[in-house]
Amino acid sequence: MILSRLPSFLQRFFRPFRTALSDDQFRHLWCLVLGLAVNLRAAKLLHLSHLAPAGGHRTRHGAFLAHGDWDAPALLAEAGTDLLNSMRPRAGEVIYLILDDNRIPKRGKKMDHVSKIWDHKQQRFVRGHIVLTAAVMFRGVVFPWRIDLWKPKGHAGPPRYRKLTDMAGAMIRDFAAPDGVKVRVLFDAFYLCPSVTNACVSKGFTFFSVAQRGRNFTTPNGKRRKIARLMPGLIRHQGRTARMRRARGRHATLRIAAADGHLSRIGRVRMVVSKRPRGPWKKCIAVVTNETGLRPRQIIAVYETRWLIEVLFKELHQDLGLGDYQVLHRDAILRHLHLCCLAHLLLTHRCLQRAGEKAIQPNQQVELPPMNQRLAALRAEVARDRIRGLLRGDKHERLRQKLYHHLLAA
């Protein structure tokens, strides 16, 4: 299926980009984003070039990624803001800003910023990239908002070296929430540090994170203990049994207990200790937050929402080719990552359009179909649009139906 023109039903999504890009850049942008969304194979330039308009050779797409002067982060932020505003947030609603890093193994030795990293999936050290991602969750809809590539220490060239925690703090400071909307920032234990929590406090956001067991926690009576030493006593003497719905859709019975106090280097927090009744103590976790007015089970339920960014990573990798880039330079890698995020936003945009009034109801969760259904629906819409452009008139209806089934089967 060759994409010779931008389908009319997608022009609303791409229209804001016209003023920031030249005609040639805009053509490359919509072609690559739409190609990532409708191509069922690996998202490599060689495959995407077959979907492009006439003259869309892979070398031209590579030059667009590596040497163009367009601002990919600005386009992603604009698309994310437009999507969020289309849901019409009301004062008093809650937006979740979720931060996490993603490890992408790469075998290329000449790629910029490739270093030795620990791959959690393979449980071994590999060479690859670390990508920091900030995702927004609002009314159950999750979409990428900011993505950045970490530069290891000692690598030459711009930009200057920054810690992952400093990059996360900068993302939090750059997030502009709609007026009157409450923001909760979720991250794991690695990002529980002053540079991240101070960024949350400076913006008026609240944070939720897991605290490492070796950190010091000071109780209201002035006793300072390691969290690992406090856990057994809290669970045995103050713990309550709660049956809760997990973020993965199942229910679980937990023993939870809460304590207010001072966490080292962070400040005053409420700590909620959670453990399965018969589970090992090594799997007991401590969730901390500066929103001390919440009940313990509410704090656990809020932190469970962080799992949604793992689902987002899975969708970006398996369905949109986030880690399938073959370019060498940092700018080209970053732009590929942003194009994959734009493709995800495009699919979410189409689902919200089909949801209609349900997508703008305040305090109501929006149920989106799974990613494979979103991809199939967009591919079917693009196929219908291409056929209508080739065969016009009522007399070609039977031929259009035949072509439609052949295109979907291809």
Secondary structure, 3 states (H helix, E strand, C coil): CCCCCCCHHHHHHHHHHHHHCCHHHHHHHHHHHHHHHHCCCCCCHHHHHCCCCCCCCHHHHHHHHHHCCCCHHHHHHHHHHHHHHHCCCCCCCEEEEEEEEEEEECCCCCCCCCEEEEECCCCEEEEEEEEEEEEEEECCEEEEEEEEECCCCCCCCCCCCCCHHHHHHHHHHHCCCCCCCEEEEEECHHHCCHHHHHHHHHHCCEEEEECCCCCEEECCCCCEEEHHHHHHHHHHHHCEEEEEECCCCCEEEEEEEEEEEEECCCEEEEEEEEECCCCCHHHCEEEEECCCCCCHHHHHHHHHCCHHHHHHHHHHHHCCCCCCCCCCCHHHHHHHHHHHHHHHHHHHHHHHHHHHHHHHCCCCCCCCCCHHHHHHHHHHHHHHHHHHHHCCCHHHHHHHHHHHHHHHHC
